[in-house]
Amino acid sequence: MPGTANGSLDALFPADMAAKAEQLGVTKAHLPLRRLVPLGVLAGAFIALGANFSTVVTAGTGLDAGVSRALGGVVFALGLILVVVGGAELFTGNTLIVMAYASRRVTATALLRNWLIVYVSNFVGAAATAMLVVASGRLSAGDGAVGLRALRIAETKGAVGFGEAIASGVLANCLVCLAVWMTLSAHTLVDKVVVIVPPVAAFVAAGFEHSVANMYFFPVALFQRAWAPDRFWAATDTPTSGFPHVSWQHFLVSNLLPVTIGNIVGGAVLVGLVYWFVYLRPADHAG
């Protein structure tokens, strides 16, 4: 009979998904440094590859803006697919470890240790990938449309106000964590890929802010601005001064800080703690 929790169907019920998320949080919180760091670097690189794919696909398409953004979101999902299927530690997804913390199976120290190490490792992986992309010369190839698109993405993100960036970060990680949450119900590779794509495409198409993605989007624009050859600026007929919000200050202070705050609220509170409250709260405290 469909929908039973005893395993007659592949998909798990939400209550079983919550128990699985809690146990996964315990495992993640106690990963040794020798595994946590490389897996964090890989996740940053994976998200960067998805972000680069999205940049390439949406560069000079001539399509309607909504269609172009939706298409960019679909291909951006490559990043989270690589994280989930390939195995890596992503800060935004790891905000769900709060479920294990709420059940007192993980200490606050273990939770914050995981978040900090993974966050820094994600940054290293994403920024290193951005550096390789620029060094490859592909952003300056042809008419420079891809490089110009990368600069415009960062300029748009850098101009977002602090409060707006927090709210946008909340919405982005709600969708990302819902994608991760739904993969917990899946048992096959196809199931996982199918449930990842729509939420990721939705947050990218809407223009919401994801901290790890921005660890690629800003550095790639900053490196391109600093290292692009003269032929790039000539081909795009664009002055380097045309991107006032593409700066390390706008990136770290005006964008990454508020977006990270929003991502934590969206993932840990609005997804993780809500599902913990519904499915994992001790029965003697339930109303």
Secondary structure, DSSP 4 states (H G I P E B T S, - for coil): -TT-TTTTSSSPPHHHHHHHHHHHHHHHHT--HHHHHHHHHHHHHHHHHHHHHHHHHTTT--S-HHHHHHHHHHHHTHHHHHHHHHT---HHHHGGGHHHHHTTSS-HHHHHHHHHHHHHHHHHHHHHHHHHHHHTTTTTSTTSHHHHHHHHHHHHHHTS-HHHHHHHHHHHHHHHHHHHHHHTT--SHHHHHHHHHHHHHHHHHHT---HHHHHHHHHHHHHHHHH--HHHHHHHT--GGG-TT-SHHIIIIIIIHHHHHHHHIIIIIIIIIHHHHHHTS-GGG--
